[in-house]
Amino acid sequence: MRAPRGLPLALADLDRTLVMGILNVTPDSFSDGGRWADAESAVERGRRLHADGADLVDVGGESTRPGAGRISIDDELGRVLAVVQGLVAAGVPVSIDTMRAQVADACVSAGAVLVNDVSGGRADPGMLPWLATCDVPYVAMHWRGPSDVMEDLATYDDVVAEVRAELAARIGALAEAGVDPERVILDPGLGFAKRSPHNWQLLRHLDALAELGRPLLVGASRKRFLGDLLADGTGEPRPFDGRDAAGDAVTALAAAAGVWGVRVHEVGASRDAVLVARAWREQP
Ligand code: PMM
């Protein structure tokens, strides 16, 4: 649960799993797209997440749902920058969920304290060189390709070994670019080029990923594999709004396994779950 280098003290000193609240300022994210599409309601939502117990609010302007195409940098910046500014002004710790160095740079300049890159630096050749110029902590997520093709990339002989090796390669690439690995958080990228059994395998073997020596972030909230698990009699996945309790159970189990952070849509129950996990882990 060791924190990455570069986080503000209040977050670096947490003695429990960090709770990251999701704020998608997009018209089309898979579960909350369009709900906080204008800056004012997005800032309001971010403040609510913080008040409910989010340690960090993760602002994203580009949907990564399966099949999604890319948007322009200007559109992405237009969606996120005012929201980051508004939340920073309100005293809310913010991370920026982006694959683009230019967006990361603008948001870090506006006060974001962490960069969350679902591509682990693979989508934008400018990301690693930019990271080397600053000291912000960085989430490198496991990613095999853009959302419009990732379904075809979900082929593994041994998903845990392969994700682990591919994440280790990202640490290598970051170090080679001059980024201190101590700043890096790793994320298995649940649902990104992963089918349901792959996600469960990764969750069951978080210890194998932790052996890479970096803090782990896990984002299971409302994802399809939870819907599949909770499918009704006809085999239809349970809709998004019925998946939060299962997501909270993942939070409890992942926190008990010692992950550094969880990324969730509704933070209240996850916040309780990480306290349960702390008490659980503290026992001799
Ligand atoms: N998942 C999504 C977006 N960003 N970032 C990290 N680090 N890990 C994730 O699993 C992740 C992410 C997609 O989910 P959303 O549309 O609910 O935000």
Boltz pocket constraint, residues with backbone or C-beta under 6 A from the ligand:
constraints:
  - pocket:
      binder: B
      contacts: [[A, 22], [A, 24], [A, 29], [A, 30], [A, 31], [A, 60], [A, 64], [A, 65], [A, 97], [A, 116], [A, 117], [A, 118], [A, 139], [A, 141], [A, 187], [A, 189], [A, 190], [A, 217], [A, 218], [A, 219], [A, 220], [A, 221], [A, 222], [A, 263]]
      max_distance: 6.0
